Amino acid sequence: MKRWIWILSVAFVPAVNGQYYFNDIVANAQTHQQYKLLRAQRVKKITGYSREAGQDSGGDVLFTQEVSMDGKRITLYSQEQNGKTSRTITYYNLGKLVKSESGNKNVQSTTQYTYHESGMPSRIQTTTRDTFLASTNIEVHEYFFKKDSTPDFAYIIRNTSDTIQVIFT
């Protein structure tokens, strides 16, 4: 039994490392590219809907994305057919994502970003407040890079007490 647990844990670790790399590094770079494109094309508002594959209706999500006049704030509103709504506001400074706030009726989440001189994220802090459960969780991702700007390792810190070191290979 212990052998199977060890095999499963070894198989799972690379996926976890990849998750942090994708969510924090790759998705951040894609966000910056999308922001630059929106600004270059002088987009002010996007409205649309998404639908689950294979469904004619019922799973539709209506959304509106608005870019502020100065381009420092993008607000995304979404509404599902069942009436659930959410709002995400992203803030930019000098073309870099610096803060994101999202929430719905019971859960509010704020993520703050700081960057190395190379432009890569150095610290990502997410604070989630759940008013229904009366709880607050804080998760910090601190990244350290090699001289060639590839990620070396990161610390994932949950609620200032639980720390995991992720080593990128």
N, C-alpha and C positions, 0 to 999 in steps of 0.2 A: 504493500500500500504506500509506504513512504517513497518507494521508487517512482510510482506513478505521479505522486504529488510533485516530486522533484522534476520529473520530465515535463509535466504541464507547466510548472513555474518557469523553467528554462525556455520553453516555447513561447510563453506569454511575455517575457521581459523585452525582447526586441520590438514587439508590437507596441508596447507602452512607450518605449523610447521614440519610436516613429511617430506616435500620436503627438507627443510634445513638439517634436520638430515640425510636423505638418501644421498643427494648430497655431503655434507661436511664431515660427519663422516663415514658412511658405505662405500661409494664409495672410500674414501681415504684409508680405511683399505683394501679394495679389491685390490686397486692399489698397495699397499705395498706387499700383498701376491703374486700378479702376478709378480712383480719385483723380489722378492726372488726366485720364481720358475724359471724365465728366467735366473737369475744368477746361481742358483744351477745346472741347466741343460746346462749351458754355451751356450745358444742360441745366435747366431750372427745376424740372419736375418730370417724374416718370410714374405712370400709372399702369397697372396690369393685374393679372391674376395667375395663379399657378393651380394646376390640377394634378391629382394623383394619376399615375399611369394606369390606363385601362378603365378609367371611370369617366362617364359622360358628365356627371355632376355629383354634388354631395360632398366633395372634399376640397372644393374651391377655397382659395385664400386670396382675398383682394388686398392689394398693397398700393401704397403711394409713397414715393421717395421724393423729398424736396431738398434742394440745395439752397442754402442761405445766400443772400446777395453778395456777401464778402467771401463766400466759398469756404468759410471756416467751420461750417456746421452742416451735416446732412441728417435729415430726420426721415425715418422709415416707419410708416404706420401700416399695420396689417390687421385684417379682420377675417375670421373664419366664418363659414355659414352658420355655425352653431352659436355665433354671437361673441366668441372670445376675441378680445382685441389686445394688441401689444404695440409698444412704441420703442424704437431704438434711435438714440441720437448719438452720432459720432462727431467728435471735435478734432479739427486739424490745426496745426501750427507749423508754418514754413513747409507745407506739403507733407507733414508727418502726422499720422494718427496719434493723438495724445490721450484721448479719453473716449470711452463709450459707455453710455447709460442705456439700460433696457429694462423693461418691466411690463407687468400686467397688473391685474387687480391685487394679487397677494405677494408677488415676488419682485424685488427690485435688485438689479445687479449693476455695479459700476466697475469698469476696468480702466486702469491708468497705465500708460506706457512711457518708459524712458528708454533712451537709445545710447549706444556707444558712439564714439566719434565716427566710426566706419558706417554708421547708419543702421546697424543691426540692433534688434531689441536687447537691452541689458536687464530690464526689470519689467515684469508685467504683474500687476496686482489687481486681483478681482475680489470685490466685496459683495456678498450676496445677503440680502435681508429678506427673510420670509416672515411677513406679518401674521400669517395664519398660524404658523408654528412658533412664532416669537423667537426666531433664531437668527444669528448672524454668523456667516462663515467667511474667512479671509484666506485666500490662496495666493502665494507669491511665487513667481517663476523668475529666478535670477540666472542669467546666461553668462557664460565665459567662453571667449572665442580664442582660436589660435591666431597667429600673426597673419595668416592668409584669409582671415575672416570666416573660416569654417567653424561651426560650433565644436567646442571641446567637451564641456560638461555643463550641467545646470543643477541648481538646487530647487526642488519643489517643496515649499514650506506651507503647511496647512495649519491655520489657527495658531501661528507662532510657536508651535511645539512639536509638530510632526514633520520631520524633514527626510526627503528622499534625494539621493544624488543620482542623476541620470548622466551616464557617460556615453557620448556619441562616438561610434566607430565607423 
